């Protein structure tokens, strides 16, 4: 068994490193007057099958991509923060006797963990945080425990160390999203909804973040800025890219160039874009239905769009019309100052897809 820093603050500045199945993304932030400054921001695609179903298949391919990412980004930092997907993590609050030493706490937690996992306890990495004594019984303390299989960390650790990086922080994906969400709220042009009711009848605001990537779509629901639901689906920009390839014989790179040159096929919007947006809306509706059926909620107050495909023409307004929910695209880098050494347009264009990397980079300021 091993202890990992899921819950502790970073002692030094860190790079936010988002490692997905298709790409690696890096963000370096520093504090600036009234906010943050972008010191580095870069992304690179991963070779096919480097990561499959959230498991690293080729450590060497990931290492080589990370090395290239560091060189091209120009960052000098080598301490990083990464995130483990929530589906690979167990989080639980347990009650233990007050007055135990750290070693005794670890031993008791190991016993508790063994009751909730199917693998040997020695194959589990965990971290814990003492939340305080129970109000009704000062002889007991409440302890927050986070655990996952060591194999989900060991391959990642090996890849980043081979790239001469230091794994300073291991975060949980939902925690990084919560951290980034505070920035989304601060820059939003939407009117912030207020909790309704009073006393025990008050209802917390529920806000959704739809992350639309190349291969996956993830819908997160937050209540009072805490993630309460998350659903990932295998749907993304790949579907649109494949339709463009099939219908027009254009690769996605060629298509993006045609779009930049205002040379899109005349029927692109009706034949490809609109059907894709309809499919995306169906995925959002389906995810929300699952959320409603598994919770006490029956609607959301706001929806924010992030991810590389969140800026598709008319997408936010189409979703708002279909769902009758205020909807807005979010770019967390848009309101930050940007280092003079960086390509301003490239950073701004990358902003919508950097949600997780930004949330991780913010660990520098915990």
C-alpha positions in Angstrom: 0.0 0.0 0.0 1.2 3.5 -0.7 0.2 7.0 0.3 -0.4 9.6 -2.5 -1.2 13.3 -2.3 -4.8 13.3 -3.4 -5.8 15.7 -0.7 -2.8 17.8 0.2 -1.8 21.2 -1.2 1.1 21.6 -3.6 4.2 23.0 -1.9 5.4 24.6 -5.1 4.1 25.8 -8.5 2.9 23.0 -10.8 2.0 22.5 -14.4 -1.5 21.4 -15.0 -1.2 18.3 -17.2 -4.4 16.8 -18.7 -3.7 13.3 -20.2 -6.6 11.9 -22.1 -7.0 9.0 -24.5 -6.2 11.2 -27.5 -4.0 14.1 -26.4 -1.9 15.7 -23.7 -2.5 19.3 -22.7 -0.3 21.6 -20.5 -1.0 24.9 -18.8 1.3 26.9 -16.6 -0.2 29.8 -14.6 1.3 32.5 -12.4 -0.6 35.0 -10.2 -1.2 38.4 -11.8 -2.9 41.6 -10.7 -6.5 40.8 -10.3 -6.2 37.2 -11.6 -3.8 34.8 -13.4 -1.2 35.0 -16.1 -0.7 32.2 -18.7 3.0 31.3 -18.8 2.6 28.2 -21.0 -0.2 26.6 -22.9 0.2 23.7 -25.4 -1.4 20.5 -26.6 -0.2 17.5 -28.6 -2.1 14.5 -30.0 -1.2 11.0 -28.6 -0.3 8.2 -30.9 -3.3 5.9 -31.5 -3.8 3.2 -28.7 -1.3 4.9 -26.3 -4.2 5.0 -23.8 -7.2 2.7 -24.1 -10.2 2.7 -21.8 -8.3 4.9 -19.4 -5.3 2.5 -19.1 -1.9 3.4 -20.4 -0.9 0.8 -23.0 2.3 2.3 -24.2 4.4 4.1 -21.6 7.1 4.9 -24.1 4.7 6.6 -26.5 3.3 8.7 -23.7 6.8 9.6 -22.5 7.9 10.7 -25.9 4.8 12.9 -26.4 5.4 14.5 -23.0 9.0 15.3 -23.8 7.9 16.9 -27.0 5.2 18.8 -25.2 7.6 20.3 -22.8 10.0 21.4 -25.5 7.3 23.0 -27.6 5.6 24.7 -24.7 8.8 26.4 -23.5 8.0 25.8 -19.9 10.8 25.5 -17.3 8.6 23.9 -14.6 9.0 20.2 -14.1 6.6 19.7 -11.2 3.2 18.6 -12.4 -0.4 18.0 -11.3 -2.4 15.2 -12.9 -5.9 13.9 -12.4 -7.3 10.4 -12.0 -10.8 9.9 -13.5 -13.5 9.6 -10.8 -14.5 6.2 -12.1 -11.1 4.8 -11.0 -11.4 6.3 -7.5 -13.2 5.4 -4.3 -14.0 8.3 -2.0 -15.6 7.7 1.4 -15.9 9.3 4.8 -15.4 7.0 7.8 -15.5 7.4 11.6 -12.5 6.5 13.6 -11.5 6.8 17.3 -10.0 10.2 18.3 -6.4 10.4 19.3 -4.9 7.8 16.9 -1.4 8.4 15.5 -0.9 8.8 11.7 0.4 5.2 11.6 -2.6 3.9 13.5 -4.9 5.9 11.2 -3.3 4.3 8.2 -3.7 0.8 9.6 -7.4 1.5 10.5 -8.1 3.0 7.0 -6.5 0.0 5.3 -8.9 -2.3 7.2 -11.8 -0.1 6.1 -10.7 0.0 2.5 -10.3 -3.8 2.3 -14.1 -4.1 2.9 -14.9 -2.0 -0.2 -12.5 -3.2 -2.9 -12.1 -6.5 -4.7 -8.3 -6.4 -5.1 -5.7 -7.1 -2.3 -5.3 -4.1 -0.1 -1.5 -3.9 -0.8 -2.4 -3.1 -4.4 -4.2 0.1 -3.3 -2.9 3.6 -3.1 -4.8 6.0 -0.8 -4.7 9.3 1.0 -6.8 10.7 3.9 -7.7 13.9 5.6 -9.0 14.3 9.1 -12.1 16.5 8.9 -12.6 16.9 12.7 -14.4 15.5 15.6 -18.1 14.5 15.4 -20.4 17.0 17.0 -22.4 14.4 18.8 -19.3 12.3 19.9 -16.0 14.0 20.6 -14.4 10.5 20.9 -14.7 10.0 17.2 -13.3 11.8 14.2 -14.6 12.0 10.6 -11.9 11.1 8.1 -12.1 11.6 4.3 -10.4 8.8 2.4 -9.5 8.6 -1.3 -8.2 5.4 -2.8 -7.5 3.8 -6.2 -5.6 0.8 -7.5 -1.8 1.4 -7.6 -1.7 0.1 -11.2 -3.7 3.2 -12.3 -0.9 5.4 -10.9 2.2 3.4 -11.4 2.2 3.5 -15.2 1.5 7.2 -15.2 4.2 7.8 -12.7 6.7 5.9 -14.8 5.8 7.7 -17.9 6.2 11.2 -16.4 9.4 10.3 -14.6 10.9 9.0 -17.8 10.0 12.4 -19.3 12.0 14.0 -16.4 8.9 15.4 -14.7 8.1 15.3 -11.0 4.6 14.0 -10.1 3.9 16.6 -7.4 0.1 16.3 -7.1 -2.4 13.6 -8.0 -5.8 15.1 -8.1 -9.3 13.7 -8.6 -10.9 14.8 -11.9 -14.0 16.2 -10.3 -12.0 18.3 -7.8 -10.0 19.9 -10.7 -13.3 20.6 -12.5 -14.7 22.3 -9.3 -11.6 24.5 -9.1 -11.9 25.5 -12.7 -15.6 26.1 -12.4 -15.0 29.0 -10.1 -13.3 30.8 -13.0 -16.2 30.0 -15.3 -18.6 31.6 -12.8 -16.5 34.7 -12.4 -16.3 35.4 -16.2 -19.9 34.3 -17.1 -22.1 36.7 -18.8 -25.2 34.8 -17.6 -27.1 36.1 -14.6 -26.0 34.0 -11.7 -29.1 32.2 -10.4 -30.0 32.5 -6.7 -31.0 29.7 -4.4 -34.8 29.7 -4.0 -36.9 29.2 -1.0 -35.9 29.5 2.6 -34.8 27.3 5.5 -35.1 23.6 4.8 -37.0 24.3 1.6 -34.2 26.1 -0.1 -32.9 24.6 -3.4 -29.3 24.8 -4.4 -28.4 26.0 -7.8 -27.6 23.2 -10.3 -25.2 24.0 -13.1 -24.1 21.7 -15.9 -20.7 21.7 -17.7 -20.8 19.9 -21.1 -17.2 19.0 -22.2 -17.3 18.2 -25.9 -14.0 16.7 -27.0 -12.8 14.8 -30.1 -13.8 11.3 -28.9 -15.8 11.8 -25.7 -18.6 13.9 -24.3 -18.7 14.4 -20.6 -21.6 16.1 -18.7 -20.8 17.3 -15.1 -23.5 18.5 -12.8 -22.5 20.8 -9.9 -24.6 21.9 -6.9 -23.2 24.8 -4.9 -20.0 24.4 -7.0 -19.5 20.7 -6.0 -19.7 17.9 -8.6 -22.7 15.7 -7.8 -23.0 13.8 -11.1 -20.8 13.0 -14.1 -21.4 10.9 -17.2 -19.0 10.3 -20.0 -20.1 9.0 -23.4 -18.2 7.9 -26.5 -19.3 10.7 -28.7 -17.5 13.8 -30.0 -16.0 15.7 -32.8 -14.8 12.4 -34.4 -18.4 11.8 -35.6 -18.4 15.2 -37.4 -14.9 14.7 -38.8 -15.9 11.3 -40.2 -19.0 12.7 -41.8 -16.9 15.5 -43.4 -14.4 12.9 -44.7 -17.2 10.6 -46.0 -19.3 13.4 -47.7 -16.6 15.7 -49.0 -13.4 13.7 -49.0 -11.6 16.2 -46.7 -9.5 15.3 -43.8 -10.2 17.3 -40.6 -7.1 19.4 -41.2 -8.1 20.2 -44.7 -11.7 21.0 -43.6 -10.4 23.4 -40.9 -8.3 25.2 -43.5 -11.3 25.4 -45.8 -13.3 26.9 -43.0 -10.6 29.4 -42.3 -10.6 30.4 -46.0 -14.4 30.6 -46.1 -14.5 27.8 -48.7 -16.8 25.4 -46.9 -19.0 23.2 -49.1 -22.4 24.9 -49.7 -24.4 22.2 -48.0 -22.0 21.7 -45.0 -24.4 23.2 -42.5 -27.5 21.4 -43.5 -25.9 18.1 -44.4 -23.3 17.7 -41.6 -23.3 20.4 -38.9 -27.0 20.5 -38.0 -27.3 16.6 -37.8 -24.2 16.5 -35.6 -25.6 19.2 -33.3 -28.9 17.3 -33.0 -27.0 14.2 -32.0 -25.1 16.2 -29.4 -28.3 17.6 -27.9 -29.7 14.1 -27.7 -26.7 13.0 -25.7 -27.1 16.0 -23.3 -30.8 15.2 -22.9 -30.1 11.6 -22.3 -27.5 12.3 -19.6 -29.8 14.8 -17.9 -32.6 12.3 -17.8 -30.3 9.8 -16.1 -29.3 12.5 -13.6 -32.9 13.4 -12.9 -33.9 9.8 -12.4 -31.1 9.2 -9.9 -31.4 12.4 -7.9 -33.9 14.7 -6.3 -33.5 17.3 -9.1 -35.7 17.8 -12.1 -34.0 20.7 -13.9 -30.8 22.6 -14.2 -30.3 26.4 -13.9 -27.4 26.9 -16.3 -25.3 25.1 -18.9 -21.7 25.9 -19.9 -20.0 24.4 -22.9 -16.3 23.6 -22.9 -14.0 21.4 -25.1 -12.6 21.7 -28.5 -16.0 21.3 -30.2 -18.0 23.6 -27.9 -17.4 26.6 -30.2 -19.3 25.2 -33.2 -21.3 27.8 -35.0 -24.7 28.4 -33.3 -24.2 25.5 -30.8 -24.9 27.4 -27.6 -28.0 29.1 -28.9 -29.3 25.8 -30.4 -28.9 24.0 -27.1 -30.5 26.9 -25.2 -33.5 26.7 -27.4 -33.8 22.9 -27.2 -33.4 22.7 -23.4 -34.8 26.1 -22.4 -31.8 26.5 -20.2 -29.4 29.5 -20.3 -26.3 28.3 -22.2 -23.0 29.8 -22.8 -19.6 28.8 -24.2 -16.8 29.1 -21.7 -13.1 30.0 -22.3 -11.2 30.2 -19.1 -8.2 31.7 -20.7 -10.0 34.6 -22.3 -9.9 36.9 -19.2 -6.3 36.0 -18.2 -3.2 38.0 -19.1 -1.0 36.1 -21.5 2.8 36.0 -21.6 4.3 38.1 -24.3 6.3 35.0 -25.5 3.2 33.1 -26.4 1.0 33.3 -29.5 -2.0 35.1 -28.2 -4.5 33.8 -30.8 -3.3 30.2 -30.3 -3.7 30.4 -26.5 -7.2 31.9 -26.8 -8.2 29.3 -29.4 -7.0 26.5 -27.1 -8.8 27.9 -24.1 -12.2 26.0 -24.4 -10.3 22.6 -24.4 -8.2 23.4 -21.3 -10.7 23.1 -18.5 -9.0 20.2 -16.7 -5.5 21.4 -17.3 -6.4 24.8 -15.9 -8.1 23.2 -12.9 -4.9 21.3 -12.2 -2.7 24.3 -12.7 -4.7 26.1 -10.1 -3.3 23.7 -7.5 -0.3 26.0 -7.5 -2.4 28.5 -5.5 -4.1 26.2 -3.0 
